[in-house]
């Protein structure tokens, strides 16, 4: 089944988040320290991803144009509004929006989501998404223990995003050369890595970057890489 890997990934996020909620009565100081530790680990992951670029000008250009588009489209406000609606519906005192937005960005940004979904759709190989699911599940456990139930709802965007790529994979590969796809994944990984660093900085409390407004940068990466591929 094409969606098996995506369903397992989303399911592990839900399970991890539910387990994390069992440990919600953790002392506040411990929560702060754990959140900071997660933030530092996320920053390191983002740096590793960012170093994969073969042309950092693509990364810079994509982030600049993408952030301008994100601010224009107010993506951060839209994503937070979804979280706030969940918060009001649940009558929660905790920040459902923060947990939802933070977890969604962590789980959706990255090469594993795209590569894994393509493998599922093209070859029926779900190993990458199984691995991602284990990582996401553990991350959801820790995040939900500090950020609350909003983390669990991040499984929905993951399901839609990865499932959509898996279902469209065959059609995508009919029109996109393998060399172009490889280049896109490489630069997308690096651009996403910068966004991951921003998420980590937010978790540590150093910054308040509107990371969701950087997301159009991924689309800009595809445009720039396509132009360069055509010229060459």
N, C-alpha and C positions, 0 to 999 in steps of 0.2 A: 504493500500500500504506500502510495506516494507520501502521505502525510504522517506516516508512523513516527519518523524521527521528530517532527515538529510537535506532535501530540505528546510524546514522551518528554521532550524538553519542557513544554508548558506544564505538564503534570508534575514534574520534579520541582519546578518553581513553586507551585501551589503547596506541595508537600513540605518543601523546605520552609516556606513562609509560615505554614501552620505550626510546624515544630518550633520555629523561632518565637511564635506568639506564646508558646507554653513557658518561655523563659522571660516574659515581659516584665516580671517583677524583679528585675535586676537593679541594684543600687544605681542612682543617677551618675555617680562618679565613674562607676564601672562602664555604664553605657557610653559616656563621653570618651573614655579611653578606648573602648572597643571600636567605636565609630571612627576615631582618629586613626586607629590601626588599619581599619578597612580602607580609609582614605589614602594612607601612605602606600598600601599595597596596590590600590587602583592607580595611583600616580606612577608607580614603578611599571605596571602593566602598560600604561599609556605611553611612557617613554620608550619602552621596548618596541611597541607598535610603530611609534613615530619614526624610529630610526630605520625602518624598512624602506623608506622612500628612496627612489633612484633620481628624483628630480624635486627637490624641496620647494622650488618655485611654484610647482603645481599645487603643493599643499598650502603655501601662503596665499596664492591667488584664490584658491577654492574657499579658504576660510574667510578671506576678506569679502569676496562677493557673496558667499553663502550667508555670512552674518548680517550683511546688509539686507538680503532678501528675507532672512528670518525675522529681523526687526520690523521690516515692512509688513510681513504677513502676520506678525505677532504670534508666532508659534508657541513661545513660552507661555503666553497668556492662555492660549487655547488648550494646551496640554494641562496646565495647572487648573483650568476651569473644569476639566474632566475630573480631576482629583477632588476639587472642592465640591462638585456635585455628589461624588461618592461619599465624601465626608458628611455632607448635609443629610444624605439619604440614610447613612448609618448612624447619624446622631453621635458621631465620635468626638471625643475631646482631643484626641491626638491628631497629628498632622498627616492625614491620609494622603493629601495632595503631595507632600514632600516625599513620602515613601513611594508613591506611585510613579512620580516623575523620575526620581533618582534611579529606582530599579529598572524602569523602562529604558532609560538611556543606557545604563550599564549593559543590559541584556541584548539590546537591539544593535548598538554600535559595535562593529567589529567584523573581521573577516570570517570568523567561524560561522556566523549566522548565514552569510551569503554562500560561502563554500559548502557548508553542510546542507543547506536547502537545495543547492544545485546538484549535489551528489544524490540527494534523496530523489529529486525529480528525474535526473538523467540516467542514473545507474541503479536506483533502488538501494543505494548504500547509505545507511543511516548512522554509521559509526561516529562521524564527526558531530552530529547533533546529539547522539547519546553522550559523548564526552562533554559537549557544551552543557547538556542538561545536568550532568553531575556537578559541574562547576557552578552553574547558575543556581542549582538547588542549595548548595552549601552557602553561596553568597546570599541567597534569599533568606536562609535561616538566620544568618548573622544580622542582615539588614532589618528584617522584620522584628527582631528582638529589641532593636533600638528605634526604628522608624514606624513600626506598627503595621496594621493590616493592609495599608495601601500597597505594600510590596507585593502582596498576593495578586492584586488586580493587574499587575504588570504582565501576567501570563497571557492576557488577552491580546495586547499589541504584538507580543512575540508570536502568538498563534497566527494572527492575521498576516504579519510581515513575512515570517519564514514560510508559512503555508502558501502565501501568494507567489513567492519566488519559486517554490517547489512545483507548483501547478503550472507556472509559466515557463519553467526551465527549458523544456523541449523547444518551445517557440523562440525563446531568447537565443539559444545556441544556433538556431537555423539562420539567424541574421547577423550574429556577432562573431567575428573571427576569434579563434582561440588566443592568438597573440594579444589582441585588443582586450579581451576579458582578463588575461593574466596581468596586463599593465594596469587595468582599472582596479583589480583586487589589491595590487601592491600599493598604489597611491591612495586608494580608499582606506586601506588599513592604516597608513601613516596619518592621513587626515583624521580618521576616527580616533587614532591614538592621542592626538592633541586634544580632542574633545574629552577623551577618557581622563587625561591629566586634569582638565578643568573640573570634571566631576569630583576627582580626588581632592582637589584644592577646596572645593565647596564643602565636602564632607569633613575635612580637617578644620574648616572654619576660617581659612585664610582669605577666601574670596566669596563673592556672591555672583558668579558668572551665570548669565542666562544661557545655559548650554543648549537648550532646545532650539534657540535661535541660530545656532551654528549648524544645525542639521542639513539645511539646503546645500551646505558645502559638499556633501556627498554627491548630490546631483551635478554640481559644478565640476567636480572631479571627472565624472563621466563625460561631460561636454568637452572639457579641455583635453582629456586623453584621446577622445575621438577625433578632435581637430588635429592633434599632433600625429595620430596614426594615419589620418587621411593625407596630410602633407608629406609624410615620410613614405 
